[in-house]
Amino acid sequence: MTNRQRCLAYLRAYEQKNLAAIAAMFADDIVLRDWKIFVRGKGAALAETANNFAAAKSIEIQPLALYDNGDAVAAELKIVVDGEIELYVVDVLSFSPTGQIQSIRAYLGRGDA
């Protein structure tokens, strides 16, 4: 499986709120950072992910573009939460040599361009 495919599998699992699948993808020392939070470690990253799942009835993720370079993939995304909150985000995922997600850095953008 390529890192691009791993990224898409992560996005599908996130959209389906499949915490068990995401747990299998995360490295033990994962770093998760976005415009609101920073956590380190698999337990903390899974807890933050579970919080996001609990706060949303539904999550739709539409990849707009993917860019891969060696051990990292950047995904430009349109995310719709609960059918009404639209977010445009770039997620940058880095992968270990064994294919686990080592970090996710998320950047909030604008949808008017």
Long-range contacts (C-beta under 8 A, 24 or more apart in sequence): 1-99, 2-68, 3-68, 3-71, 3-72, 3-73, 3-93, 3-95, 3-99, 4-66, 4-68, 4-73, 6-73, 6-93, 6-95, 6-99, 6-101, 7-66, 7-68, 7-73, 7-75, 7-91, 7-93, 8-63, 8-66, 10-93, 10-101, 11-61, 11-63, 11-75, 11-77, 11-91, 12-61, 14-49, 14-59, 14-61, 15-59, 15-60, 15-61, 17-53, 17-59, 19-46, 19-49, 19-50, 19-53, 22-46, 22-49, 25-100, 25-101, 26-100, 26-101, 27-96, 27-100, 27-101, 27-102, 29-102, 30-100, 30-101, 30-102, 30-103, 30-104, 31-102, 31-103, 31-104, 31-105, 32-103, 32-104, 33-103, 33-104, 33-105, 33-106, 34-105, 34-106, 34-107, 34-108, 35-106, 35-107, 35-108, 45-104, 56-81, 56-82, 57-82, 58-82, 58-83, 71-95, 71-96, 71-97, 76-109, 78-111, 86-111
